[in-house]
Each structure stands twice: as C-alpha cells, then as structure tokens.
Amino acid sequence: MGYSFENIIAWQKAHEFTLNVYKTTNKFPKEELFSLTSQFRRAAISIEANIAEGSKRISRKAKLNYFNISQGSLEECRNYIILSRDLGYLEESNASSLFHQIEVTSKFLN
C-alpha cells in the first residue's frame, strides 16, 4: 500500500479519539442524541476528516488550512468534554483521558 492519510500519526491519534468519543457518547442520555451527542461526534469526525482531506492537497497553504480546521475541531471537542463533565455525563477520569488525547493529537498535528 502506498502513501495514505492512514500513515499520518496525527490522523491515527484523531481516529483513536473519535472512537473513544463514540464509546463515551453511547452512555449519554438519549435526550442528548440529537444535540450534544451529535455535535460532539461530528466535531470529532471533523478532526480526522480534515487531516485526511488536507493530506492530499498539493500546496502547503491548502494543507495548513485543513490542518488548522482540525485544530479548531479539537478545541470544539475540548468544549464538549467540559460541558459533558459539568452536566454529569462524564466522570473526571474519562474527561482527563479525552483531554489527554486532544493534547497528543494537537501536538502531532502541529
């Protein structure tokens, strides 16, 4: 297999984060399905999707734009973690684990 976005460590970390967001949000109250759960999942997916899309852009400026969008989605997820924790949907240990994944992904993305 040739070069693929799947070889990018930042994408791999973002994908792990997305899988954990899905596992975590499966435990959220059902009334959050079309609000917080949906928004949180969409933001997580956006991180890895923009890394994948940006990886095939030819110009450095275009690549950086997509990676910058991924950073924005990381921060959006940080907000959803805080909100979920404060609403009592996430235990502190789960929130800390997700925060750590965000930090790691962000470092690889930079």
ABEGO torsion letter per residue (X at the ends): XBBBAAABAAAAAAAAAAAAAAAAAAABBAAAAABAAAAAAAAAAAAAAAAAAAAABABAAAAAAAAAAAAAAAAAAAAAAAAAAAAGABBAAAAAAAAAAAAAAAAAAX
